[in-house]
Amino acid sequence: MTSKVEFHFDFGSPNTYYCHRLIPAIEQRTGVTFDYVPILLGGVFRATNNKSPMEAFAGIKNKSEYNALETQRFIKKHALSKFTFNPNFPVNTLHIMRGAICASDKGIAKEYIEAVYQCMWEQELNMADPEVIRSALLAANLPADELLAGSVEANVKQRLIENTEASVNRGTFGAPTFFVGDEMFFGKDRLRDVEEEIVAQLARS
């Protein structure tokens, strides 16, 4: 059997949304389930002195335009027709990333992650606002009050910090980042490589 396959994500990155939409097909083809690991992208950037594409491409003639073109090609290629760019971007995802830790503890990580990705990148909601978060989770039939209460507990906060630090220590500098065993891959454009590595590890097992 292949080593653990991990998807290190932050809801604030649209590129992680694209990956989230394509991961199920890879899981179906390979028979391997991805382990979603919540990290805080802002913490990763601070630890690695990295910047978001919006900041990194600022002032570079044609770079942002090409990045937008490449993104549209990716969306079209994979028929990600429900995607809409969130008008509140960049969104502070601290509350919802802590919520992902709490949801995992309650055994509802899959449902929570799907609901929040829909809210962020299909419904254009401001998921930095606790009241918006609460309403969105209730609409998704999730225990909103329990999740919001749990997300402010000290151990939940600490575990998100630890996830982020551990991810950086393994080589992460942004999101989406994948680990297939000890092999690291960065970016939505590496999904084919991720799948090929899974298949290769399965063949060796």
C-alpha angles and dihedrals in degrees: 000000000000121000119260115298113216132191111200106201148168119196089224093072115082088202089064089053090055089051092047089057093050100041096080091062091051090049090051094049096046103030089230122125119220117231109223111219116193114220132168109244093201089057091049091051092050093048094048101032088239126147135210117261088252090061098034095052096043111122095012108120113238095354098104091043092053092046089054090049092050090049092052090050090052092049091049095045093053097036094238090166097155093062118113124172110249110244089210092062126170091048123189100237099185094112096045094044090053086047089057090058091049092046090053090054089053094049094245101101094122094052093043095049093049092048094049094046089053091050093048103042107019106031099036094226124164098244093182090074113087092211092052089047091051093049092046094050092048089051088054091052092247125140094260099176093048092048094047092047092047093049092065095051114116096236092053092050091048094049092054088052091048092048090052095047093046091049092052090048089056092053106274117150100161145351142309093043124164132196120197098187102307095337113105127206127182130204140017090275091066096063091103089052090049091054093046091052091050090052091046093051091047090053091052095049 
